[in-house]
Amino acid sequence: MPGATTFSIIRRVFGWVVFAILVLTLVLILKKSPPPNIPVSLAAAASAEHKLAAAAQAAQSGQPAQVQLDSTELNSYLAQNLQLARPAPSSSETISNSSSNTQTSDPAARVSSVPGADPQTVEQAESNVEDVKIAMDGDLVKTYVIFNLHGKDLSLEIDGRLYTDDGYLRFDPVGGKIGSFPLPQSALQEAVRRMMDSPENRDKLRLPSNISNIEVENSQAVISYK
């Protein structure tokens, strides 16, 4: 029957189209996107630590204070204080193992200075994360993460706006992709909302009692102390 033959051909072609789309999607997911080019250094990490310590000391004295960190300071601070599952560092890395004499190798101890951080949860997350880069563009936060999933390194990018609401840190995503595959806006927003509103994560997003606001302005992270 001509009608049955035509339907069979259409079904077969449709099956190949779906298969091709699935293969393309998989290729895009597995293809890591290039990380942002943000220099890091021990000097920038030390500058960030000095700013944070001075602001915390001023807050303890009852004086309001504000810290502004640029991308280099923020990423240098993260590189020195996050125990990530990175492979052996290359010679091009400016933050090397030489910084180990100023910090402990115990992941739980290294995050103990982060208010509200659960060492067990942080250590578990860090065990799969190999690299984190945070770029700031105007009031946008551009987060780039390399993580390992079943032995395969994948990249995840999420762009959005950071703000505080009723004493909690919030994030409004405006775009993202896994590998080179763009994530649907509705799915991304729903995933971030569920993550932030979950009971196990909500308390971790509560601001420390001495901090009133965290946001990004003019491509800098701005932390306001009470």
Backbone torsions as a table, in degrees:
resi	resn	phi	psi	omega
1	MET	NA	129.3	-178.5
2	PRO	-59.3	-40.7	-178.3
3	GLY	-62.7	-43.5	-179.7
4	ALA	-66.0	-38.9	179.3
5	THR	-64.4	-43.7	178.8
6	THR	-61.4	-44.1	179.6
7	PHE	-62.6	-39.5	179.7
8	SER	-64.4	-40.3	179.0
9	ILE	-65.6	-44.5	-179.7
10	ILE	-61.6	-43.5	179.9
11	ARG	-63.0	-39.6	179.9
12	ARG	-67.7	-43.3	178.4
13	VAL	-63.7	-42.6	179.4
14	PHE	-61.6	-39.4	178.2
15	GLY	-62.4	-41.1	178.0
16	TRP	-67.6	-37.3	178.1
17	VAL	-63.0	-45.6	178.5
18	VAL	-61.9	-42.8	179.2
19	PHE	-61.7	-42.2	-179.8
20	ALA	-64.3	-39.3	178.8
21	ILE	-65.1	-42.2	179.0
22	LEU	-63.1	-42.7	179.0
23	VAL	-63.9	-44.9	179.4
24	LEU	-61.4	-42.2	179.2
25	THR	-62.1	-43.8	179.0
26	LEU	-62.6	-42.3	179.1
27	VAL	-62.0	-43.1	-179.7
28	LEU	-65.9	-38.2	179.3
29	ILE	-66.1	-41.3	-177.0
30	LEU	-78.3	-15.5	179.2
31	LYS	-85.4	108.4	-178.2
32	LYS	-68.4	136.4	174.5
33	SER	-80.7	151.0	-177.0
34	PRO	-68.5	141.0	-179.6
35	PRO	-74.6	157.5	175.2
36	PRO	-66.0	145.1	-178.3
37	ASN	-87.2	90.8	-178.9
38	ILE	-120.7	116.0	178.9
39	PRO	-70.0	146.1	175.9
40	VAL	-128.7	152.2	-179.6
41	SER	-156.7	158.1	176.6
42	LEU	-65.0	-35.0	-180.0
43	ALA	-64.9	-40.6	179.0
44	ALA	-68.0	-38.1	177.0
45	ALA	-63.7	-42.3	178.6
46	ALA	-64.6	-37.6	177.9
47	SER	-62.7	-43.1	178.9
48	ALA	-64.1	-44.2	179.5
49	GLU	-62.5	-39.1	179.2
50	HIS	-64.9	-43.4	179.2
51	LYS	-62.1	-44.8	-178.3
52	LEU	-66.1	-41.1	179.8
53	ALA	-66.2	-41.4	179.8
54	ALA	-65.4	-40.1	179.4
55	ALA	-67.9	-40.9	178.5
56	ALA	-63.9	-39.0	178.9
57	GLN	-66.9	-39.7	177.5
58	ALA	-64.7	-39.6	179.1
59	ALA	-64.7	-37.6	177.7
60	GLN	-64.5	-26.7	178.4
61	SER	-86.3	3.8	178.4
62	GLY	85.4	13.8	-179.3
63	GLN	-106.2	128.3	176.9
64	PRO	-65.4	144.9	-178.2
65	ALA	-144.9	160.6	179.8
66	GLN	-141.0	136.9	179.3
67	VAL	-115.4	134.1	175.9
68	GLN	-120.3	122.9	-179.3
69	LEU	-119.5	129.0	175.1
70	ASP	-83.4	178.3	-175.1
71	SER	-61.9	-38.5	-179.9
72	THR	-65.9	-44.8	179.6
73	GLU	-64.7	-44.4	-178.2
74	LEU	-64.3	-47.3	-178.0
75	ASN	-70.8	-32.8	176.3
76	SER	-66.6	-40.3	178.4
77	TYR	-64.4	-43.1	179.0
78	LEU	-65.2	-42.0	-178.8
79	ALA	-62.6	-32.7	-178.0
80	GLN	-85.1	-24.5	-172.6
81	ASN	-110.6	-6.6	175.8
82	LEU	-103.1	128.7	177.2
83	GLN	-92.1	90.4	-176.2
84	LEU	-96.8	160.1	-178.7
85	ALA	-84.3	52.5	-179.9
86	ARG	-75.3	150.2	168.8
87	PRO	-69.5	174.6	-178.3
88	ALA	-54.8	131.9	-176.0
89	PRO	-66.3	144.5	177.8
90	SER	-86.1	169.5	-177.8
91	SER	-68.4	-16.3	-179.0
92	SER	-81.3	-11.2	-179.3
93	GLU	-75.2	131.8	-177.1
94	THR	-86.2	-20.9	172.6
95	ILE	-103.3	111.5	-172.5
96	SER	-117.5	-173.4	-179.2
97	ASN	-66.5	-9.5	178.6
98	SER	-64.9	-19.1	178.8
99	SER	-78.9	-4.5	-175.8
100	SER	-67.3	-20.1	179.4
101	ASN	-75.5	-8.0	177.9
102	THR	-109.0	3.9	-178.7
103	GLN	-148.2	154.6	-179.9
104	THR	-83.0	154.0	178.5
105	SER	-87.7	-2.1	179.3
106	ASP	-81.6	113.7	-177.3
107	PRO	-57.6	-40.0	-178.9
108	ALA	-63.8	-39.9	-179.5
109	ALA	-70.1	-35.5	-176.1
110	ARG	-70.6	-22.8	178.2
111	VAL	-102.5	4.6	-177.0
112	SER	-65.2	-21.8	-179.9
113	SER	-81.7	-7.6	178.7
114	VAL	-86.3	113.8	-176.6
115	PRO	-60.1	132.1	174.9
116	GLY	82.6	0.5	-178.6
117	ALA	-79.7	134.3	176.0
118	ASP	-93.9	110.0	-175.4
119	PRO	-54.6	-38.9	-178.4
120	GLN	-65.8	-43.2	-179.8
121	THR	-67.7	-43.1	180.0
122	VAL	-62.9	-43.7	-179.4
123	GLU	-63.6	-39.2	180.0
124	GLN	-65.4	-42.2	179.8
125	ALA	-67.4	-42.7	-177.5
126	GLU	-66.1	-24.2	-177.3
127	SER	-65.4	-21.0	179.7
128	ASN	-107.3	-12.9	-177.7
129	VAL	-95.0	126.1	-177.1
130	GLU	-102.2	-24.3	179.8
131	ASP	-158.8	145.3	176.8
132	VAL	-135.8	129.2	173.7
133	LYS	-129.3	138.0	178.3
134	ILE	-126.7	114.6	175.4
135	ALA	-103.0	149.8	179.4
136	MET	-126.8	128.1	-177.3
137	ASP	-132.1	102.8	-175.4
138	GLY	67.7	-116.1	175.9
139	ASP	-106.8	12.2	-178.8
140	LEU	-97.2	140.8	171.8
141	VAL	-103.9	126.0	179.1
142	LYS	-114.1	104.0	-175.9
143	THR	-97.7	129.8	179.7
144	TYR	-123.6	123.8	-176.6
145	VAL	-129.7	133.7	169.8
146	ILE	-106.3	123.3	179.4
147	PHE	-132.4	158.5	-177.8
148	ASN	-103.7	126.3	178.6
149	LEU	-126.0	109.0	179.2
150	HIS	53.8	43.4	176.1
151	GLY	84.0	0.9	-179.6
152	LYS	-115.5	128.2	177.6
153	ASP	-79.1	127.2	178.0
154	LEU	-123.8	153.6	176.3
155	SER	-110.4	145.6	178.2
156	LEU	-132.9	128.8	177.3
157	GLU	-123.0	132.8	176.2
158	ILE	-136.1	125.3	176.7
159	ASP	-107.8	141.9	178.7
160	GLY	-176.8	-172.0	-178.9
161	ARG	-114.8	132.0	-179.9
162	LEU	-96.8	134.8	178.3
163	TYR	-155.7	172.3	177.7
164	THR	-117.7	147.6	-179.6
165	ASP	-143.7	113.7	176.8
166	ASP	55.2	42.5	176.2
167	GLY	83.9	7.0	-179.6
168	TYR	-120.2	146.4	176.1
169	LEU	-81.7	131.9	-178.4
170	ARG	-127.9	158.6	-179.2
171	PHE	-140.7	127.0	-180.0
172	ASP	-109.8	102.3	-177.0
173	PRO	-72.7	141.9	177.4
174	VAL	-119.5	-7.1	179.0
175	GLY	178.8	160.0	179.0
176	GLY	-176.7	166.0	176.3
177	LYS	-156.5	151.7	173.6
178	ILE	-110.0	121.9	-168.6
179	GLY	64.5	-126.5	174.7
180	SER	-107.8	13.7	-177.8
181	PHE	-96.8	115.5	-178.9
182	PRO	-67.4	137.3	179.7
183	LEU	-88.7	136.0	177.0
184	PRO	-58.5	137.1	-175.8
185	GLN	-58.9	-44.2	-177.4
186	SER	-64.6	-41.6	-180.0
187	ALA	-67.2	-39.1	179.5
188	LEU	-64.6	-46.3	179.8
189	GLN	-63.0	-40.6	179.9
190	GLU	-66.4	-40.1	180.0
191	ALA	-65.0	-43.8	179.7
192	VAL	-66.3	-40.4	179.7
193	ARG	-63.0	-44.8	179.4
194	ARG	-63.5	-40.2	-179.5
195	MET	-64.6	-44.3	-176.7
196	MET	-73.8	-29.6	-177.1
197	ASP	-90.8	-6.7	-180.0
198	SER	-67.8	142.0	-177.0
199	PRO	-56.2	-37.0	-176.7
200	GLU	-72.2	-21.3	-179.1
201	ASN	-103.1	-24.9	-173.3
202	ARG	-61.2	-43.7	-179.7
203	ASP	-65.2	-30.4	179.2
204	LYS	-71.4	-18.9	179.7
205	LEU	-93.7	2.9	176.7
206	ARG	-72.8	133.4	179.8
207	LEU	-69.8	143.7	173.5
208	PRO	-56.6	154.0	-173.9
209	SER	-62.0	-23.9	-178.2
210	ASN	-94.9	4.6	179.6
211	ILE	-115.6	129.7	-177.7
212	SER	-98.9	-26.2	-175.1
213	ASN	-162.2	145.0	172.2
214	ILE	-134.8	126.0	179.9
215	GLU	-154.3	175.2	177.2
216	VAL	-117.5	124.0	179.1
217	GLU	-136.3	136.7	176.4
218	ASN	51.4	40.9	177.1
219	SER	63.9	28.9	175.8
220	GLN	-134.7	146.1	173.2
221	ALA	-80.5	125.6	-177.4
222	VAL	-115.4	118.9	179.8
223	ILE	-113.5	118.2	-177.8
224	SER	-103.8	126.1	178.6
225	TYR	-98.5	150.6	178.4
226	LYS	-78.2	NA	NA
